[in-house]
Amino acid sequence: MTKQAEFRRAPRIASLEISEIAQLSERAAALRAAGRDVVALSTGEPDFPTPGHVIEAAHAAAVAGQTRYPATMGTPALRNAIAAMNAVTQDSVIVSTGAKQVIANAMLASLDTADEVVIPAPFWTSYADIVRMAGGTPVFVQCPMDQDFKITPHDLEAAITPATRWLMLNAPSNPSGMIYSAEEQKALAQVLARHPHVLVMVDEIYEHLSYAPYSSFKAAAPELAGRILIVNGVSKAYSMTGWRIGWGIGPEGLIKAMGVVQGQITSGACSIAQAAALAAITGPQDLLAERRDILKARRNKVVTALNDMPGIRCPVPDGAFYAFPEISGAIAAGGFASDADLCTALLDRAGVAIVPGRAFGLSGHARLSFAYAVADLDTGLARMAQFFAEC
């Protein structure tokens, strides 16, 4: 029998793995399949349905024959609608297969092997791996709970070097839910003004899920408009995670380069999904406030319950649909070696899946999503309370 050659990964992905969030979700699903009663509070996916008029628009587009290759940069109708919403031209907009592809396009189009990307921690897990995949080096800046999980101007100044190519920001944040005020953004912009070689990626995918006053970085720092890439999409606010539509808004040169990358990977995003996204952003918007109010009530329930548990301290998130409690007291009380060990024990003993803070670059914390039905939240929180009481 011929022996198969051992597969060797390319060096640029040698250290990369499936995200810890996905691994936990898959393990929870496997336990369910084996007959275990598991409550998964680990995934960032709203439980609301995609709006009916959006589904109808997708069906109408399919019936009308909008099923051929779309333009690489996005359909003109969707690009124009996004451009109009953001007071830019169509040439400043690219539509991609999800916001994650927008970020990957930008990093692949701009990074060289000597380039650095400043990433405040905690951060969404994919940021660092996308940077590494594109050949860059992530530079992590720890932003603990006592500074509201936000990077300060002093810390940003200290992190920037001649090799810095990007600063990555995310607000409202995954995992912490924090929002930078306009004043905080202006203070960061003052630092960036002294370093014109640094571009700024601002992930605003949770823009419409803000429970506190929200200001776009571009609005707070218009003088940096030529260096800012805004990332957004329909997945979170409109419950369209499976439709895979995101977009980038930025300088025309950068957007054109991102289109070159996209043209060699996926070409244009799904034509039917783009028609659905167009209906989402141009149709009735009242559902955004309705769903935000529902999520805010769930947030209050979750934060109150967590703060009643021994060894847990949970700040109130300003946006998104995650709580990011500090759990070091519970780790110590239970004799666990790390936040990951605690989360593993919570899943094994109590049947509740949450994500350890180390997955987001800040150990001693855990993330749980409150974008789940109230019944699931109640069950999960009750099990967590009992687990921590017994630690």
Secondary structure, 3 states (H helix, E strand, C coil): CCCCCCCCCCHHHCCCCCCHHHHHHHHHHHHHHCCCCCEECCCCCCCCCCCHHHHHHHHHHHHCCCCCCCCCCCCHHHHHHHHHHCCCCHHHEEEECCHHHHHHHHHHHHCCCCCEEEEEECCCCHHHHHHHHCCCEEEEEECCHHHCCCCCHHHHHHHCCCCEEEEEEECCCCCCCCCCCHHHHHHHHHHHHCCCCCEEEEECCCCCCECCCCCCHHHHCHHHHHHEEEEEECCCCCCCHHHCCEEEECCHHHHHHHHHHHHCCCCCCCHHHHHHHHHHHHCCCHHHHHHHHHHHHHHHHHHHHHHCCCCCECCCCCECCEECCECHHHHHHHCCCCHHHHHHHHHHHHCEECEEHHHHCCCCEEEEECCCCHHHHHHHHHHHHHHHHHC
